[in-house]
Amino acid sequence: MVMTREPAEERNLALDAVRVTESAAIASARWMGLGDLHGASDSATRAMRAAFDSLEIAGNVVIGEGEQEEAPLLYVGEKVGRWQGDDPRIDVAVDPLEGVRMCALGQPNALSVLAMTRRGHFLKAPDMYMDKIAVGPAGKGAVDITQSATWNLHAVADAKGVYVQDLTVCVLDRPRHEGLIREIREAGARIKLIPDGDVAAAIATCREEESGIDLLMGTGGAPEGVMAAAALRCVGGDMVGRLRPRSQDEMERAVRAGIDSPGDYLKLDDLVSGEILFAATGITDGDLLKGVRFRRGGAVTQSCVMRSKTRTLRLVEAHHRFDQRPNFGEL
């Protein structure tokens, strides 16, 4: 953890961001284990959208819950924040409930996440697949999405000064990854299969001493890839990717989003650049954060907030009193 002196305005914006993810996390945590994917997701989205109203920003959603015709709230292009006076212009990327299935089934690593930037950009990735490799700071610059999994495992092992057999790779448990899983096993690395939640897994590569995860590999959602890249940029990790359009319609959506060549090799700076603020709150217990714990009259949350400018990572434990603050989860 880096100890730095930061302008009060930027510290306050970081805390405001955490309050937004806390609201979404508390709202969706009430649906944990109930098996209702829609209820959990809708509750998180409504709570996050309501919490944004108090932020002193002029925010524009660039990564959200879908296009306007697909999502009533937090859609791409929606304005969030106060939009008053000299409120700073902010680009916002959000995922109110990363790991919907994990929350609904009571599984680990469900998070509420957001990222913001004033200067720079997020890749405006449409809802499609992306090939991804994510590593922590020790593997920065060592990975290449155009190379095989075996090549990348040896490159990261060399960069970290360990054997391939010492590495643990996180992979989404999907039929499309059967070949990847087989290659990783044949190379000798260990595998941690996860049902969902590759944003949390990507961030966990930067805290390998706590999480035991060295790499994330595989194909997942492109918007989640941008969110993960934002977090990795804040703490010195690395990520490479490549969009995987599966139809002509997805190709055209990528072009409309300003991506001229959807199959190009994407480095970290292509996914996200500029000064980034990233916040996440745990919904269920996971490798990165503890989940929401309800107490009499309130709840306890654990969050992290990161800034790329200072490489600061703060862990925030908050004790919420529902009789002392708005309960956005009831909206």
Secondary structure, DSSP 8 states (H G I E B T S, - for coil): -------HHHHHHHHHHHHHHHHHHHHHHTTTTS--HHHHHHHHHHHHHHHHTTSSSEEEEEESSS-TTT-SSS-TT-EES---TT--EEEEEEEEEE-HHHHHHT-S--EEEEEEEEEEEE----SSEEEEEEE-GGGTT---TTS-HHHHHHHHHHHHTS-GGG-EEEEE--GGGHHHHHHHHHHT-EEEEESS-HHHHHHHGGGHHHH---EEEEEEEHHHHHHHHHHHHHHT-EEEEEEE--SHHHHHHHHHTT-S-TTS-B-HHHHEEEEEEEEEEESS--SS----EEETTEEEEEEEEEETTTTEEEEEEEEEETTTS--GGG-
